Amino acid sequence: MAPMKTMKAMCKPPLIEDIEYVWNKLPTCRRRNTIESPFHSLKRLTIHFGGQWHAYNIIALPDADGIMQDHDFLTLAWKDFRHHLRVAIRRKLMQRPEFKTRFDMLGAQDGINFELTRFLLTSAKSTLSFLERGILRTVLAGAVWTPSRQLAANKITIDQARCVHCGQGCTETLGHRLWHCPAWHNLRCKHRLLDFDHSSAPRCLTRCGIAPCSPVSDVSPLEWATLVKHVQRFMVEVHHAAMNTVAAQRQFAFLTKSRKAPSQGGSHT
């Protein structure tokens, strides 16, 4: 069994002693009106992401629930420390005003079940292909480039943003593509989502496949986990199928060659 990689194991003892010596000699952090040491910069970053640096080897970071936890990064496994750091950074980013106002992320502000959300990406039991994992990462990041978003960015006109997969004549938003477009009815049947009340479910789930900490009402924890996986697989297949249609490829080719269109307004949800 390989030895656990810790900061103490990766650094030579004199370096650790030097870090402790410099830490004890550090003046109090003041406003940034003079040149700062790297330690001051790291302390400011720690505070910025909601943490506290108590001692040269002890950093307190908030967990996913906002509870402060002390971490000795000299003895803690390096991969575990990086995990705690990522959790603190994610929590801070989710508190930013621009995240809270994103229409497709409503419901994620109170916390995300990262384990469930990332199950299909990280689990050894996942059957997603390399391409499908890439699509799912795009979905979870809220970065699917739909015609409605192209319209909102003034890249195409309202007529060019209409759904090319059905004859309903409406703008192809995420909501239309996933839950209303008749072209993907068979995929909704395949993943048993015809009875799923998407209109009352959190937007972060129905648009980006993100599982919030609180399940949908009247759904057991086991049913909730199954539902999230069905929704994510359904989204991957719909977006994969949509981008492979001749009409969508023609639409994308036109977008890459066309000039910036006049502003037409419109929603992109």
N, C-alpha and C positions, 0 to 999 in steps of 0.2 A: 504493500500500500504506500503510495507516494506521500511524503510529508506535506502537511498543510502549509500553504504559502501565506505567510503573514509579513507585515512590514518589518517586524523584528528579525525574521528569518532572511529577508532580502537585503537588509542594511547591515553594514559592519558596526560593531559596538561603538567605535569612536564617533561615527556619524550620529548615532542616537544620542550620545552624550553631548555632542555639539548642539543638536537640536534642543535638548533640554536646557543647556546653558544659555543659548540665544533667547529661548522663550522666557526664562527667568529674568533676563536683562531688558526685555522689551518695555518701552515706555507705553503709557496708555494711548489707545487709538484716538487721534483727534481728527478734525475735519481735514479733508484732502487738500491742504494748502502747502504741503511740502512733499518732497520725495519720500515715499514709503518703502519699507522693507517688504520682501515677499510674504513674510509672516503677517504683516498688517493687511495686505491685499487678501490673503487667504481667510483671515478673520472676518473681514468685511463680507466676503462671499458667503461664509458660513452664516453670518447674521442675516444676510439678504435672503437666504433660502430657509430662514426660520430656525436655524440652529444656534448653538452656543459652544464656544471653545473654552472649556473649563481649565484644562491643563495641557501641557505640551503633547500628551498622548490621549486625552479624553475629549471627545466631541459628542455633544448631545444633539440628536436630530429627531424631528417629528416623524412618527410613523404614519401609515395611511389614515389613521383616525385622529391624527394631530397630537398624539401623546408623545411627550419628549422621552427619548431613550438614550442613555449614556452608552458610548461605544469606545472601547480602548483599541485604537487602530494599530497598536503594536502587536497585540495578541489575537485580535479578531482575524479570521480568515479574510484575505484580501478581496476575494469574490463576494463575501458577505458584506464587507464594508462598502464596496461599490454598489451593491444592491440597496443598502440603507440610504446611500447618498442619492441614488436615482429616485427612490420613493419620495425623499424630501424635495427634490427638484420638481418632480411631477406635481406634487401637491401645491407647490408655489406657483407653477405655471397655470394650474387649474383655477387659481384665485385671481388671475389677471382679468381686468375688465373685458378685454376683447374675447376671452374664452367664454365668459359668462353670458355674453350677448350673442354668441353664435347660435343661430336657430337650430342647426343640426346637432348641437351638443347639449341641448336642454335635457336635464336629468342627470348629467355627469358632474355637476357642480358640487353635489353633496357626497361625492366619492365614487370611485370606480372599482369594481371587482376585477383586479388585474389578472388574477389567476384564471378566472373563468373566461375573461375576454381574450386572453392569449393562449387558451388551451389548444386550439387548432393549429396555432403557430409553433408551439413549443413541445407539445406532447409527442412521445414516440408512437402513440397509437393513432396519430393523425394520418389520414390517407390523402391529404392535399399534395398535389405535385408542386414542384419548384415554382412554376408559373402561377399556380393558384395561391400559393403563399404570398407571392408578390402582390397579387390582386387584393388579397385580404389585408395586407399591410396598408395598401392605398385606401381601402375602405375604412379601416380603423383610424387612419390619420385624417379622415374627412376630406380627402383630396381627389375624389372621383371628378373628372373634368367633364361634366354634363353640358349639353347645349344651353341649359338655363344659366349656368355659370359663365359660359362663353358670352352669352347675351349680357349678363350683368357686368362683364368686363369690357363691353363694347367691341367685341370681336366679330359678332355676327348680328344680323337683324332679327326681328321677331319672327318673320316668315322662315328664316333659315334655322331658327331654334325649335321649330315644331317637331314633334316626335315623328321619326321616319319609320318606326316599327308598327304603327297602327294608323288608322285613318280618322282619328278623332280630332285632329287639327289643333291640339293643345301643346303648350310648351313642354319640352321633355325635362322636367325636374326630377330630382331623386325620388320624390314621393310618387310621381306619375309612373316612372320606370319600374319601381319596385312593387308598388301596391295597386296600381290602377291600369296599367297598360295591358290590354288583352293579349298581346304577343307573348307574354310570359306567364299566362295562366297555367300552362302545363307544369311549369317549374314550381309554382305555388302549390299545385296539387302534389307534386313529387315530394316536397318537403313538408307536407301537411300543414300549410299555413293559410288555408282558405277560411278557417274559423278564427284565425288570430285577429284580435281587435287592435290593429296597428294604430288606429286613431287615438286610442286612450293610453297606449304604451309610451314610455319615454322616447323622445326624439333621438337621443344618442343611440338607442337600440335600433329603431326603425330606419334610421338614415345611415348610421356608421357601424352598426353591429357591436356597439360598446355596451357591456353589461354594467349598469349602475349597482351600487351596493345593496339597494333596496329592491327586491323582486317585484314584479307586477302583482297587484292584489289578487287574491284567490288562487295563487299558483304556489305549489309546494317547492321546496328547494331542489328536489330531484327534477321536477317538471320544468323548473326555471332553467337549470343547467341544460336540459335537453332542448328547450325552446331557443336559447341563445345559440347553441350549435346549429340548429336547423336554420335560424335566421342568417347566420354567417355563411353557411354553405350555400344557401339560396342566393344571397347577395353575390357571392363569388361567381356562381354559375350564370346569373343574370348579366352581370357586367361583362363576363367573358363572352357570352353569346351575343350581347349587344354590340361589342366592338368588332366582332367577326362578321357581322352582316355586311353585305355589299353596300347597302344604303348608308350605313354608319361610316364605312370606310370612305365612301364618296364625299360624305359630309365633312369628315376630318381632313381629307385632301383639299377640299375647297377652303377650309379654315386656314390651313398652313400657307395657302397661296394668296388669300384675299387680304386686302388692306383693312385697316381699322374702320369699322362701320360707325355711322352716327349713333349717338346714344339713344336707345329705345326704351330703357327702363325695364322693369320686370322683376319677378321674384325668382330665386334660384334654390328653392328648398325642395 
